[in-house]
Amino acid sequence: MAVSRHKTRHRGPVITMLWNTALEVKTRVAVGSGARTKLSGILAQISAGKKVLVLCQPTTAVQWLREILAAIPSDDYHVSTLEVPDGETCKSTEWLVRIWEHLQERHFDRRDTIVALGGGSVTDLAGFAASTYMRGMNLVIIPTSLLAQVDAAIGGKTGINLPAGKNLAGTFFFPRAVLADPELLSSLPKKQFVSGMAEIIKYALIEETVAKHTDYEVGQKKLFDVLNTFVNSGFDYEDPVCAGLITSSIKMKLFVVGKDPHEGGLRRMLNFGHTLGHALEKVADYRLTHGEAVAIGMAAVTRLSVTLKKLPKAEGEKVIKLLENAGLPTELPPNLDRQKLIESMAHDKKREGASIKLVLPVTRLGMVDYEFSLPIEEVDKLI
Ligand SMILES: NC(=O)c1ccc[n+]([C@@H]2O[C@H](COP(=O)([O-])OP(=O)(O)OC[C@H]3O[C@@H](n4cnc5c(N)ncnc54)[C@H](O)[C@@H]3O)[C@@H](O)[C@H]2O)c1
């Protein structure tokens, strides 16, 4: 801790001090086939305590838990497991309390570790629990869905849902390590793989703006073009391009979050499609996957941008086509209560006064305006 120079007089008037900390966050991120086998090495590197809680969901318990448990040396660690319900159901205060109680009953302390083995629901919940138990303990994430590998596990946002909305309680908390292994996707249902594709498409649509503001560099081919080829060749996790797409997405997110960890500005661009997406998830009672909802949101802001003449029509059409070819929806589901949707967007975290902040694709694919404000009374233009 460092306070700017100030002569102490041991008196009590009101003074102001500029307080800086030496807080530094370091997360080890391993991406690629076999990354999951690094777990025991990572536990040693972070000097983890003797206790490990592996949080999983029913699907990952069946598919991967045994292998992950076998990778943790039983002579060195006492390992317990907790299986939480599938999907959004686990992102609740009820499950948060259950985790806290599990940790407390087994006398976990701050050096002990939660290992999150699952999709974004588990990684969000595990992150929240790890950040709040004893004001923060070790967290290692092994994301098992494509969406969690490219997005939810990266960047330190944690959260649970409240009855009034998604992710309404959460923290910024960075894991000690993330092990993103495409082989874990071998058991992922196609619908969930497609859901993750939505977030990769998002990265393709912000790539140039990320490169402009951070040290990220666009490769020989734009992510959008690589994605187009991947999608048109019937995409799956075994295609070596898949691992590359995951790595590029993670890099982009790390560069953005590294510059703006607490979403002061730049990080907002990662919310492309998410304002409508989050509202849709809630109003549709989570029948849409996160990626499906975000895809509809991205299509909506793209159409808005074309209408406002900020994006050429032909560029807008390419976005819609890529989403459709990837098997993602681009229109609102029929019979959805539009009024509820508008109300939900009006209560979004990204609301600022009388408008909501949107990320708009502008000029050409890869570029976005992440400061665009839409007055609340015009929100219906989006749908
Ligand atoms: N914190 C963040 O920055 C951030 C970013 C994006 C999304 N999210 C959150 O992530 C969640 C969505 O993530 P998700 O789509 O991964 O959800 P999820 O965890 O619900 O997983 C989706 C489904 O895939 C199954 N699954 C996961 N991995 C599997 C595997 N390897 N094999 C078989 N089945 C598997 C799960 O059981 C579940 O049924 C949302 O709650 C969203 O809010 C958070």
The ligand as a Gaussian input file, in Angstrom:
#p B3LYP/6-31G(d) Opt

LIG

0 1
 N      -18.721000     -14.294000     -16.377000
 C      -18.749000     -13.972000     -17.641000
 O      -17.953000     -13.149000     -18.113000
 C      -19.743000     -14.631000     -18.542000
 C      -19.650000     -14.460000     -19.935000
 C      -20.554000     -15.140000     -20.738000
 C      -21.535000     -15.950000     -20.169000
 N      -21.584000     -16.079000     -18.828000
 C      -22.591000     -16.957000     -18.211000
 O      -22.372000     -18.287000     -18.648000
 C      -23.608000     -18.990000     -18.613000
 C      -23.785000     -19.720000     -19.917000
 O      -22.693000     -20.595000     -20.090000
 P      -22.915000     -22.041000     -20.713000
 O      -23.646000     -21.928000     -21.975000
 O      -21.628000     -22.726000     -20.670000
 O      -23.972000     -22.637000     -19.670000
 P      -24.090000     -23.962000     -18.832000
 O      -23.067000     -24.029000     -17.776000
 O      -25.495000     -23.982000     -18.374000
 O      -23.797000     -25.117000     -19.877000
 C      -24.698000     -25.350000     -20.917000
 C      -25.094000     -26.829000     -20.959000
 O      -23.985000     -27.579000     -21.435000
 C      -23.724000     -28.652000     -20.544000
 N      -22.294000     -28.934000     -20.600000
 C      -21.271000     -28.098000     -20.300000
 N      -20.099000     -28.663000     -20.587000
 C      -20.371000     -29.901000     -21.058000
 C      -19.583000     -30.958000     -21.574000
 N      -18.246000     -30.856000     -21.698000
 N      -20.203000     -32.095000     -21.960000
 C      -21.549000     -32.203000     -21.900000
 N      -22.347000     -31.218000     -21.481000
 C      -21.774000     -30.083000     -21.063000
 C      -24.221000     -28.172000     -19.206000
 O      -24.517000     -29.254000     -18.370000
 C      -25.469000     -27.396000     -19.615000
 O      -26.560000     -28.271000     -19.781000
 C      -24.681000     -17.967000     -18.377000
 O      -25.091000     -18.049000     -17.047000
 C      -23.997000     -16.649000     -18.625000
 O      -24.532000     -15.594000     -17.884000
 C      -20.712000     -15.449000     -18.011000

